[in-house]
């Protein structure tokens, strides 16, 4: 079983990486503090370290320098995993001992797992964790998430999102809270599900195939069946103009995907449903 340390202070991303690497059979440790990296690497002795550069207490360059000077850590391959991908960033990281540079925005979590497998020269880690819960497709092209459902609270949530990892992360938490969860992977299918499904709340991605989030919000608010249904936007963009536009069109809440936890979203869903 391969051992890996991922240094990431974003709680949402950290949770996703733990889930994906564990499911792929890795023994994984998540480190959220820059100052803790050196001791964790020395004690854990992973086969590889993925190191974010931007951390709140100590930047990745300082960490690379410390790792290279420690007899217990200098031989552990460390790859920078960051969105800081300018030529000077790569050159600086390499000069301080980084074995490679992985641009965070270029890899989905699943693709990152495959990239690490390639780096380690493995065709696939032995799966130690239980497989992910199966999803049952519906004839409409949407997917009804029914596994691991806790005692129902009588409310239905629609997730309109084209990335499986976010459907899984937010959907699993909502199911744990007793919600029935249905997902649709593009805006047009989502609107059909919303019109027919009698949902209590809708989680909506802004960037999707077939129809973007702004168009979807407009359609939902123009439809008699969905005009009062609470809408929570989940986006990768934090531009204030985009937030204001979505809210002006009728969205109830706007979250940046990587800056909110599934638990926080579930709590907000409960608040909106009670109103």
PASE-125262 format. One record per residue (C-alpha): residue number from 1; x, y, z. Coordinates in Angstrom, 2 decimals. Example, Ala and Ser with C-alpha at 12.3 -4.5 7.8 and 13.67 -1.06 7.14 Angstrom:
REM PASE-125262
+-----+---------+---------+---------+
: seq :       u :       v :       w :
+-----+---------+---------+---------+
:   1 :   12.30 :   -4.50 :    7.80 :
:   2 :   13.67 :   -1.06 :    7.14 :
+-----+---------+---------+---------+
//
This chain:
REM PASE-125262
+-----+---------+---------+---------+
: seq :       u :       v :       w :
+-----+---------+---------+---------+
:   1 :    0.00 :    0.00 :    0.00 :
:   2 :    1.45 :    3.36 :   -1.04 :
:   3 :    1.89 :    6.07 :    1.59 :
:   4 :    1.30 :    9.70 :    0.72 :
:   5 :    1.18 :   13.03 :    2.52 :
:   6 :   -0.90 :   15.84 :    1.04 :
:   7 :   -0.27 :   19.32 :    2.43 :
:   8 :   -3.47 :   21.32 :    1.92 :
:   9 :   -5.12 :   23.84 :    4.28 :
:  10 :   -8.42 :   24.15 :    2.40 :
:  11 :  -10.88 :   21.93 :    4.32 :
:  12 :  -13.06 :   21.12 :    1.33 :
:  13 :  -10.15 :   20.15 :   -0.93 :
:  14 :   -8.51 :   18.25 :    1.91 :
:  15 :  -11.65 :   16.18 :    2.47 :
:  16 :  -11.88 :   15.41 :   -1.24 :
:  17 :   -8.25 :   14.31 :   -1.52 :
:  18 :   -8.51 :   12.08 :    1.55 :
:  19 :  -11.56 :   10.41 :    0.08 :
:  20 :  -10.14 :    9.87 :   -3.42 :
:  21 :   -6.71 :    8.61 :   -2.34 :
:  22 :   -8.15 :    6.34 :    0.34 :
:  23 :  -10.64 :    4.84 :   -2.09 :
:  24 :   -7.74 :    4.20 :   -4.49 :
:  25 :   -5.97 :    2.16 :   -1.82 :
:  26 :   -3.42 :    4.69 :   -0.58 :
:  27 :   -2.48 :    5.11 :    3.03 :
:  28 :   -2.83 :    8.86 :    3.29 :
:  29 :   -2.12 :   11.59 :    5.79 :
:  30 :   -3.50 :   15.11 :    5.35 :
:  31 :   -1.38 :   17.92 :    6.83 :
:  32 :   -3.03 :   21.33 :    7.12 :
:  33 :   -0.27 :   23.31 :    8.83 :
:  34 :    2.98 :   24.26 :    7.13 :
:  35 :    4.93 :   24.16 :   10.37 :
:  36 :    3.88 :   20.54 :   10.94 :
:  37 :    5.08 :   19.23 :    7.58 :
:  38 :    8.71 :   18.52 :    8.45 :
:  39 :    7.92 :   16.46 :   11.55 :
:  40 :    5.03 :   14.64 :    9.85 :
:  41 :    7.19 :   13.64 :    6.88 :
:  42 :   10.03 :   12.53 :    9.19 :
:  43 :    7.71 :   10.38 :   11.30 :
:  44 :    5.41 :    9.03 :    8.59 :
:  45 :    8.04 :    8.45 :    5.88 :
:  46 :    5.67 :    8.58 :    2.88 :
:  47 :    6.67 :    7.57 :   -0.62 :
:  48 :    5.61 :   10.97 :   -1.92 :
:  49 :    4.58 :   14.40 :   -0.62 :
:  50 :    2.21 :   16.75 :   -2.44 :
:  51 :    2.93 :   20.24 :   -1.15 :
:  52 :    0.80 :   23.33 :   -1.57 :
:  53 :    2.78 :   26.56 :   -1.75 :
:  54 :    0.26 :   28.99 :   -0.29 :
:  55 :   -0.29 :   28.11 :    3.38 :
:  56 :   -1.36 :   30.40 :    6.21 :
:  57 :    1.59 :   29.88 :    8.57 :
:  58 :    4.58 :   28.95 :    6.39 :
:  59 :    4.95 :   29.00 :    2.62 :
:  60 :    5.89 :   25.97 :    0.58 :
:  61 :    9.30 :   27.30 :   -0.37 :
:  62 :   10.33 :   27.48 :    3.28 :
:  63 :    9.03 :   23.94 :    3.77 :
:  64 :   11.01 :   22.64 :    0.78 :
:  65 :   14.17 :   24.19 :    2.17 :
:  66 :   13.57 :   22.65 :    5.60 :
:  67 :   12.86 :   19.20 :    4.12 :
:  68 :   16.04 :   19.29 :    2.03 :
:  69 :   18.19 :   19.99 :    5.12 :
:  70 :   16.70 :   17.25 :    7.30 :
:  71 :   18.39 :   13.84 :    7.07 :
:  72 :   15.05 :   12.14 :    7.73 :
:  73 :   13.13 :   13.96 :    4.98 :
:  74 :   15.57 :   14.93 :    2.23 :
:  75 :   15.18 :   11.62 :    0.37 :
:  76 :   11.35 :   11.74 :    0.35 :
:  77 :   10.17 :   12.91 :   -3.11 :
:  78 :    8.23 :   16.16 :   -2.75 :
:  79 :    6.10 :   17.50 :   -5.56 :
:  80 :    4.71 :   21.00 :   -5.44 :
:  81 :    0.95 :   20.95 :   -5.95 :
:  82 :   -0.18 :   24.52 :   -6.51 :
:  83 :   -1.91 :   26.99 :   -8.80 :
:  84 :    1.23 :   29.14 :   -8.71 :
:  85 :    2.62 :   27.81 :  -11.97 :
:  86 :    4.64 :   30.67 :  -13.43 :
:  87 :    8.08 :   29.78 :  -14.75 :
:  88 :    9.79 :   31.47 :  -11.81 :
:  89 :    7.65 :   29.53 :   -9.32 :
:  90 :    8.60 :   26.23 :  -10.92 :
:  91 :   12.28 :   27.14 :  -11.09 :
:  92 :   12.35 :   28.27 :   -7.47 :
:  93 :   10.62 :   25.12 :   -6.24 :
:  94 :   12.95 :   22.90 :   -8.25 :
:  95 :   16.04 :   24.71 :   -6.96 :
:  96 :   14.86 :   24.04 :   -3.40 :
:  97 :   14.52 :   20.31 :   -3.97 :
:  98 :   11.07 :   19.72 :   -5.46 :
:  99 :   11.02 :   16.68 :   -7.74 :
: 100 :    8.25 :   18.07 :   -9.87 :
: 101 :    5.45 :   20.63 :  -10.14 :
: 102 :    1.78 :   19.70 :  -10.53 :
: 103 :   -0.60 :   22.53 :  -11.40 :
: 104 :   -3.62 :   22.10 :   -9.13 :
: 105 :   -6.20 :   23.54 :  -11.51 :
: 106 :   -5.15 :   21.14 :  -14.28 :
: 107 :   -6.15 :   17.97 :  -12.44 :
: 108 :   -9.45 :   16.78 :  -11.05 :
: 109 :   -9.04 :   14.77 :   -7.81 :
: 110 :   -9.42 :   11.50 :   -9.74 :
: 111 :   -6.85 :   12.60 :  -12.31 :
: 112 :   -4.49 :   13.57 :   -9.51 :
: 113 :   -4.68 :   10.05 :   -8.08 :
: 114 :   -3.80 :    8.62 :  -11.49 :
: 115 :   -0.91 :   11.07 :  -11.88 :
: 116 :    0.52 :   10.05 :   -8.51 :
: 117 :    0.23 :    6.39 :   -9.50 :
: 118 :    2.25 :    7.16 :  -12.62 :
: 119 :    4.87 :    9.00 :  -10.59 :
: 120 :    5.22 :    6.04 :   -8.26 :
: 121 :    5.45 :    3.66 :  -11.18 :
: 122 :    2.33 :    1.82 :  -10.09 :
: 123 :   -0.36 :    0.49 :  -12.38 :
: 124 :   -2.87 :    0.78 :   -9.53 :
: 125 :   -2.79 :    0.70 :   -5.78 :
: 126 :   -4.36 :   -2.24 :   -3.99 :
: 127 :   -7.79 :   -1.16 :   -2.93 :
: 128 :   -8.13 :   -1.30 :    0.82 :
: 129 :  -11.11 :    0.94 :    1.27 :
: 130 :  -14.70 :    0.02 :    0.50 :
: 131 :  -15.81 :    1.00 :   -2.99 :
: 132 :  -17.80 :    4.16 :   -3.44 :
: 133 :  -21.58 :    3.75 :   -3.13 :
: 134 :  -23.27 :    2.94 :   -6.40 :
: 135 :  -25.66 :    5.34 :   -8.00 :
: 136 :  -28.76 :    4.26 :   -9.86 :
: 137 :  -29.33 :    6.08 :  -13.17 :
: 138 :  -32.80 :    7.19 :  -14.11 :
: 139 :  -34.21 :    7.15 :  -17.61 :
: 140 :  -34.02 :   10.94 :  -17.85 :
: 141 :  -30.24 :   11.03 :  -17.72 :
: 142 :  -30.22 :   12.28 :  -14.13 :
: 143 :  -28.87 :   10.10 :  -11.35 :
: 144 :  -30.78 :    9.28 :   -8.22 :
: 145 :  -28.45 :    8.85 :   -5.26 :
: 146 :  -30.02 :    6.23 :   -3.02 :
: 147 :  -27.23 :    4.36 :   -1.24 :
: 148 :  -26.35 :    4.96 :    2.42 :
: 149 :  -29.59 :    6.85 :    2.90 :
: 150 :  -30.30 :    7.60 :    6.55 :
: 151 :  -33.81 :    7.81 :    7.97 :
: 152 :  -35.65 :   10.15 :    5.64 :
: 153 :  -36.59 :   13.64 :    6.82 :
: 154 :  -39.14 :   13.90 :    4.00 :
: 155 :  -37.26 :   16.50 :    1.94 :
: 156 :  -35.81 :   16.19 :   -1.57 :
: 157 :  -32.72 :   17.99 :   -2.83 :
: 158 :  -31.68 :   18.40 :   -6.47 :
: 159 :  -27.99 :   18.83 :   -7.28 :
: 160 :  -27.38 :   20.22 :  -10.79 :
: 161 :  -23.64 :   19.66 :  -11.21 :
: 162 :  -21.45 :   18.04 :  -13.88 :
: 163 :  -18.49 :   17.05 :  -11.66 :
: 164 :  -18.92 :   13.69 :   -9.96 :
: 165 :  -16.70 :   14.53 :   -7.02 :
: 166 :  -18.87 :   17.46 :   -5.94 :
: 167 :  -22.08 :   15.50 :   -6.45 :
: 168 :  -20.59 :   12.83 :   -4.24 :
: 169 :  -19.24 :   15.13 :   -1.53 :
: 170 :  -22.33 :   17.30 :   -1.10 :
: 171 :  -24.76 :   14.48 :   -1.84 :
: 172 :  -23.27 :   12.13 :    0.76 :
: 173 :  -23.55 :   14.75 :    3.50 :
: 174 :  -27.14 :   15.58 :    2.59 :
: 175 :  -28.04 :   11.88 :    2.63 :
: 176 :  -26.47 :   11.58 :    6.07 :
: 177 :  -28.86 :   14.32 :    7.17 :
: 178 :  -31.84 :   12.35 :    5.87 :
: 179 :  -32.46 :   14.09 :    2.55 :
: 180 :  -33.37 :   12.29 :   -0.63 :
: 181 :  -30.84 :   13.46 :   -3.21 :
: 182 :  -31.16 :   13.49 :   -6.99 :
: 183 :  -28.45 :   14.75 :   -9.33 :
: 184 :  -28.45 :   15.98 :  -12.92 :
: 185 :  -25.26 :   16.59 :  -14.86 :
: 186 :  -26.33 :   19.48 :  -17.08 :
: 187 :  -28.63 :   22.45 :  -16.82 :
: 188 :  -31.35 :   21.26 :  -19.20 :
: 189 :  -31.75 :   17.89 :  -17.50 :
: 190 :  -31.72 :   19.71 :  -14.19 :
: 191 :  -34.62 :   21.91 :  -15.21 :
: 192 :  -36.65 :   18.88 :  -16.28 :
: 193 :  -35.97 :   17.19 :  -12.95 :
: 194 :  -36.81 :   20.38 :  -11.05 :
: 195 :  -40.15 :   20.76 :  -12.83 :
: 196 :  -41.19 :   17.16 :  -12.22 :
: 197 :  -39.57 :   16.34 :   -8.91 :
: 198 :  -41.14 :   18.50 :   -6.20 :
: 199 :  -37.80 :   19.45 :   -4.65 :
: 200 :  -37.39 :   21.42 :   -1.44 :
: 201 :  -34.05 :   22.95 :   -2.43 :
: 202 :  -31.77 :   23.07 :   -5.48 :
: 203 :  -27.95 :   23.15 :   -5.47 :
: 204 :  -26.75 :   24.61 :   -8.75 :
: 205 :  -23.32 :   24.78 :  -10.40 :
: 206 :  -22.65 :   27.90 :  -12.49 :
: 207 :  -20.56 :   26.30 :  -15.26 :
: 208 :  -22.29 :   23.32 :  -16.88 :
: 209 :  -22.90 :   21.76 :  -20.30 :
: 210 :  -26.04 :   22.73 :  -22.23 :
: 211 :  -27.00 :   25.66 :  -19.99 :
: 212 :  -25.08 :   27.88 :  -17.57 :
: 213 :  -26.14 :   28.70 :  -14.04 :
: 214 :  -27.49 :   32.16 :  -14.80 :
: 215 :  -29.83 :   30.78 :  -17.45 :
: 216 :  -30.89 :   27.98 :  -15.12 :
: 217 :  -31.74 :   30.40 :  -12.29 :
: 218 :  -33.82 :   32.53 :  -14.68 :
: 219 :  -35.72 :   29.50 :  -15.93 :
: 220 :  -36.32 :   28.19 :  -12.41 :
: 221 :  -37.65 :   31.52 :  -11.21 :
: 222 :  -39.90 :   31.88 :  -14.28 :
: 223 :  -41.47 :   28.47 :  -13.78 :
: 224 :  -44.58 :   28.41 :  -11.58 :
: 225 :  -43.54 :   25.06 :  -10.08 :
: 226 :  -40.04 :   26.19 :   -9.01 :
: 227 :  -40.28 :   29.95 :   -8.57 :
: 228 :  -40.28 :   29.65 :   -4.74 :
: 229 :  -37.80 :   26.77 :   -4.44 :
: 230 :  -34.62 :   27.87 :   -2.62 :
: 231 :  -31.54 :   27.87 :   -4.86 :
: 232 :  -27.97 :   27.58 :   -3.57 :
: 233 :  -25.22 :   28.39 :   -6.07 :
: 234 :  -21.99 :   26.38 :   -5.91 :
: 235 :  -19.30 :   27.96 :   -8.05 :
: 236 :  -15.56 :   27.90 :   -8.73 :
: 237 :  -15.54 :   31.66 :   -9.25 :
: 238 :  -15.50 :   34.31 :   -6.55 :
: 239 :  -15.91 :   37.44 :   -8.69 :
: 240 :  -18.21 :   39.86 :   -6.89 :
: 241 :  -19.98 :   40.78 :  -10.14 :
: 242 :  -20.91 :   37.13 :  -10.69 :
: 243 :  -22.16 :   36.72 :   -7.14 :
: 244 :  -24.33 :   39.83 :   -7.40 :
: 245 :  -25.72 :   38.78 :  -10.78 :
: 246 :  -26.72 :   35.34 :   -9.49 :
: 247 :  -28.39 :   36.79 :   -6.41 :
: 248 :  -30.18 :   39.45 :   -8.48 :
: 249 :  -31.61 :   36.71 :  -10.69 :
: 250 :  -33.11 :   34.98 :   -7.68 :
: 251 :  -30.52 :   32.69 :   -6.09 :
: 252 :  -30.79 :   32.51 :   -2.30 :
: 253 :  -27.13 :   31.79 :   -1.52 :
: 254 :  -23.77 :   31.75 :   -3.33 :
: 255 :  -20.83 :   29.62 :   -2.21 :
: 256 :  -17.36 :   29.01 :   -3.59 :
: 257 :  -17.00 :   25.23 :   -3.80 :
: 258 :  -13.57 :   25.07 :   -2.26 :
: 259 :  -14.41 :   27.50 :    0.53 :
: 260 :  -17.43 :   25.76 :    2.01 :
: 261 :  -17.79 :   22.35 :    3.61 :
: 262 :  -20.60 :   19.90 :    2.83 :
: 263 :  -21.75 :   20.27 :    6.43 :
: 264 :  -22.12 :   24.04 :    6.07 :
: 265 :  -24.14 :   23.59 :    2.88 :
: 266 :  -26.39 :   21.02 :    4.57 :
: 267 :  -27.00 :   23.42 :    7.47 :
: 268 :  -27.92 :   26.22 :    5.06 :
: 269 :  -30.31 :   23.92 :    3.19 :
: 270 :  -32.09 :   23.19 :    6.47 :
: 271 :  -32.37 :   26.91 :    7.23 :
: 272 :  -33.82 :   27.73 :    3.81 :
: 273 :  -36.34 :   24.89 :    3.94 :
: 274 :  -37.61 :   26.04 :    7.34 :
: 275 :  -38.33 :   29.59 :    6.11 :
+-----+---------+---------+---------+
//
